[in-house]
């Protein structure tokens, strides 16, 4: 089953997905996105720090190093 932008499960077919969205919009079904990180046993402060990690790493790198990393990543993607 495909997942939406926030990880929620949606029907694979177009009509089923439209019906699900209509039911959510009219209030017949709740739009629950699954368990929160805290409910999964994760520390909320650690989750917040993890979301900041990529930006903090990019801020600490020089432009030349970021460019080298991007080139290596692109080369690896195209190699496949």
C-alpha positions as CSV (number, residue, x, y, z in Angstrom):
1,X,0.0,0.0,0.0
2,X,1.5,3.4,-0.9
3,X,2.3,5.9,1.7
4,X,1.4,9.6,1.7
5,X,3.8,12.5,2.5
6,X,3.6,11.9,6.2
7,X,3.8,8.1,6.1
8,X,0.1,7.5,6.3
9,X,-1.3,4.5,4.3
10,X,-3.5,5.3,1.4
11,X,-5.3,3.0,-1.1
12,X,-3.3,2.2,-4.2
13,X,-6.1,2.7,-6.7
14,X,-7.3,6.2,-7.7
15,X,-10.9,5.8,-6.8
16,X,-10.2,4.2,-3.5
17,X,-7.9,7.1,-2.6
18,X,-10.5,9.7,-3.7
19,X,-13.1,8.0,-1.5
20,X,-10.7,7.9,1.5
21,X,-9.9,11.6,1.1
22,X,-13.6,12.4,0.8
23,X,-14.3,10.5,4.0
24,X,-11.5,12.4,5.8
25,X,-12.8,15.7,4.5
26,X,-16.4,15.0,5.6
27,X,-15.3,13.7,9.0
28,X,-16.4,10.1,8.5
29,X,-12.9,8.9,9.1
30,X,-10.1,10.3,11.2
31,X,-6.8,11.2,9.5
32,X,-4.4,9.5,11.9
33,X,-0.7,9.4,10.8
34,X,0.3,6.5,13.1
35,X,2.2,6.6,16.3
36,X,4.2,9.6,17.3
37,X,8.0,9.3,17.9
38,X,7.3,9.6,21.6
39,X,4.9,6.7,21.4
40,X,7.5,4.6,19.5
41,X,9.9,5.0,22.5
42,X,12.0,7.7,21.0
43,X,13.2,10.7,22.9
44,X,11.5,13.9,21.5
45,X,14.6,16.0,22.0
46,X,16.7,13.5,20.1
47,X,14.2,13.5,17.2
48,X,14.4,17.3,17.1
49,X,18.2,17.2,17.0
50,X,18.1,14.6,14.2
51,X,16.0,17.0,12.1
52,X,18.6,19.7,12.5
53,X,21.5,17.5,11.7
54,X,21.6,17.9,7.9
55,X,21.4,21.7,8.0
56,X,24.1,21.9,10.8
57,X,26.4,19.6,8.8
58,X,25.9,21.7,5.6
59,X,26.6,24.9,7.5
60,X,29.9,23.5,8.8
61,X,31.1,22.4,5.4
62,X,32.9,24.6,2.9
63,X,31.4,25.3,-0.5
64,X,34.1,23.2,-2.2
65,X,33.5,20.2,0.1
66,X,29.7,20.4,-0.4
67,X,30.3,20.4,-4.1
68,X,32.6,17.4,-3.9
69,X,30.1,15.5,-1.9
70,X,27.3,16.4,-4.3
71,X,29.4,15.3,-7.3
72,X,30.3,12.0,-5.6
73,X,26.6,11.4,-4.8
74,X,25.5,12.2,-8.4
75,X,28.2,9.9,-9.8
76,X,27.0,7.1,-7.6
77,X,23.3,7.6,-8.6
78,X,24.1,7.6,-12.3
79,X,26.4,4.6,-11.9
80,X,23.4,2.4,-11.0
